[in-house]
Amino acid sequence: MLLRDFSNNDEIFVFTAATCQNSPRSCNSTTQKCQDHGTGIKCICADGYVRNSNNECVAATCQNSPRSCNSTTEKCQDHGTVIKCICADGYVRNSNNECVEMKLNDSTTDTPRHVTRCPADVISIGGIALSFPSAEIGEKVDSDQTCSQQLSENQTHPLATRVCNQVWQEPELQNCFDVDTPEEQLDVILELNLTEVTVDQIANSLSLLTYQNDNISTHVLDVTVESLARIVEVGSPSLEVTDAVVGIVNSIMQINETVLDESDEVASVIPLMERQITNIQRNKQNYSQILQNLNISAIKLQKSAFEGDFNFVDHATNVNGLRDKESVQQTSITLPYSVIEVVNELYPKETTVPVTFVTYRDSILFRENDNDRSDKRNATNEYIASYVISSTVELPNITISGLPQNSSVIVSFSNMMLYEKGNDAKTEVFCVYWEYTSENGEGKWSQTGCRTLSSGLKDVTCSCDHLTSFAVLVRTYDEEETGFHLVLQLITIIGCIISIVGLFLSLLCMIIIRKVRSKQQTHVHLNLCFALLGLYLSFLFGVGQADQPEMCRAMTSVIYFFCLSSMAWMSVEAFYIYKLI
């Protein structure tokens, strides 16, 4: 097809190819759009318009396009500038996106016959609250939450879709990214410029990404933690951001322990979540979240109402708030009034005290450094038998520690499995707290400041003079190994006592007998005996202080000193013997 192009200056005319660029007025600019078609052009209906029986482009409505839907199983519904085909009454949409006849049977469904719509609903996935509008049976709707425009060019892309099929079906999560692999998606997040305005949508996407990929590599886990750190660094007190951060931590707790052990970043996960909870405590309202592995309550305690002790109880519940029959552990923590007294000294004008309680259903994210882990493997079998419960006063520059013994923090653990190895093992139970030993979040379980008030077959009550994260540590020994160690311990103690008695008698003789005392070499003997006596005594009293870090360090220094002193005087003794020969 050719178009004729006349010139105003002469009688010459030329023919040009018919294209949309050369003939922009060939189609109706309102209802049609031009499309190049071989050597010609084609006018097709613009978006939101359909062609009727008169070959005209008219607005896309059910009235103008009655044949767009299957007249038997579907019915047409106007939806803005487009039309939707939803299942007709008595039909539901199956997994193949086809409307099939709905068969209601009392033995297979509880849906009454008169129900034709699913009500508006909110469901939590990965810590994210996804809300869906009311929908007719057979209709597929989008979540109110959408992907960030920074992640996808389509800013109306929903986080999830859901089908109303007699009852609500499980949501189908959407890919918010223009790339497919988790590695590429995380790289996109790391390159973004996060602000308080955009961080909530990014946090939601990261939470859902982590939720869908629990079987991930160590590298992906490290990048996930880096992305989590960037989100927390924004400092947003938003409820949505906090939900997402908690959801990410909950998902990380379900990752294979081998992957966690190989990660360089996972130790910082709990400190990052604690920072985000501190951010949300800036809000006036309380915050609460219950997930599979976490139970968080960030509340404001009124000083005026705090007349005595405050008790927080965490029952073993599932995410729906029901008692979990498979795991019935109960954990509680009681804050004494002395906590308020400490706050009053530093913040006398504050009327409320922001306090956070967190229960971890697993201690897997409390990461010890490699040296502590290897030492424990070589020494005994230790494990955390309880949930981990923590309490923190969320005020700047305040530390709750050194509380008096009659007004300490009481922590109770119930219904635990304390005897993992049965009757063939000797078991010791300790109340411990988590002590950070490095800036990257690593630490160790310590007994300092905590004591066991009572211990039964399944219940333990602890008393601690500070606020932090608490748990019950169980240490087991094989009976055969225990008997062998007991024999060696008795031999060591008896040998040390005999040596101490012998050294004491030697000192007595050298001091009392004048003839012996007057000799010059006796002074060397005296100093050697004193050094050995100090070595044996410090060893006997210090070897049992391994669980008390400060005392252990002190006794180590004393033993080291007497050991060097003994070696030095032995050298002097050897020199005198050499001179005599």
HELIX and SHEET records of a PDB file:
HELIX    1   1 PRO A   24  SER A   26  5                                   3    
HELIX    2   2 PRO A   66  SER A   68  5                                   3    
HELIX    3   3 PRO A  182  LEU A  190  1                                   9    
HELIX    4   4 VAL A  199  GLN A  212  1                                  14    
HELIX    5   5 THR A  218  GLU A  233  1                                  16    
HELIX    6   6 LEU A  239  ILE A  252  1                                  14    
HELIX    7   7 GLU A  257  GLU A  262  1                                   6    
HELIX    8   8 VAL A  266  SER A  268  5                                   3    
HELIX    9   9 VAL A  269  ILE A  280  1                                  12    
HELIX   10  10 SER A  338  LEU A  346  1                                   9    
HELIX   11  11 ASP A  370  ALA A  379  1                                  10    
HELIX   12  12 GLN A  405  SER A  407  5                                   3    
HELIX   13  13 GLY A  422  ASP A  424  5                                   3    
HELIX   14  14 GLU A  479  ILE A  512  1                                  34    
HELIX   15  15 ARG A  514  ARG A  517  1                                   4    
HELIX   16  16 GLN A  520  GLY A  542  1                                  23    
HELIX   17  17 PRO A  549  LEU A  580  1                                  32    
SHEET    1   A 2 LEU A   2  PHE A   6  0                                        
SHEET    2   A 2 PHE A  13  ALA A  17 -1                                        
SHEET    1   B 2 GLN A  32  HIS A  37  0                                        
SHEET    2   B 2 GLY A  40  CYS A  45 -1                                        
SHEET    1   C 2 TYR A  49  ARG A  51  0                                        
SHEET    2   C 2 CYS A  57  ALA A  59 -1                                        
SHEET    1   D 2 GLU A  74  HIS A  79  0                                        
SHEET    2   D 2 VAL A  82  CYS A  87 -1                                        
SHEET    1   E 2 TYR A  91  ARG A  93  0                                        
SHEET    2   E 2 CYS A  99  GLU A 101 -1                                        
SHEET    1   F 2 ARG A 117  CYS A 118  0                                        
SHEET    2   F 2 ALA A 135  GLU A 136 -1                                        
SHEET    1   G 2 ASP A 121  ILE A 125  0                                        
SHEET    2   G 2 ILE A 128  PHE A 132 -1                                        
SHEET    1   H 3 LYS A 140  ASP A 142  0                                        
SHEET    2   H 3 ALA A 160  VAL A 163 -1                                        
SHEET    3   H 3 GLU A 172  LEU A 173 -1                                        
SHEET    1   I 6 TYR A 287  ILE A 290  0                                        
SHEET    2   I 6 LEU A 294  GLN A 302 -1                                        
SHEET    3   I 6 THR A 352  TYR A 360 -1                                        
SHEET    4   I 6 VAL A 388  VAL A 393 -1                                        
SHEET    5   I 6 SER A 469  ASP A 478 -1                                        
SHEET    6   I 6 ASN A 381  ILE A 384 -1                                        
SHEET    1   J 7 TYR A 287  ILE A 290  0                                        
SHEET    2   J 7 LEU A 294  GLN A 302 -1                                        
SHEET    3   J 7 THR A 352  TYR A 360 -1                                        
SHEET    4   J 7 VAL A 388  VAL A 393 -1                                        
SHEET    5   J 7 SER A 469  ASP A 478 -1                                        
SHEET    6   J 7 ALA A 425  TYR A 436 -1                                        
SHEET    7   J 7 GLY A 443  SER A 446 -1                                        
SHEET    1   K 5 PHE A 310  ASP A 314  0                                        
SHEET    2   K 5 GLN A 330  LEU A 335 -1                                        
SHEET    3   K 5 VAL A 409  SER A 414 -1                                        
SHEET    4   K 5 VAL A 460  CYS A 464 -1                                        
SHEET    5   K 5 CYS A 450  SER A 455 -1                                        
END                                                                             
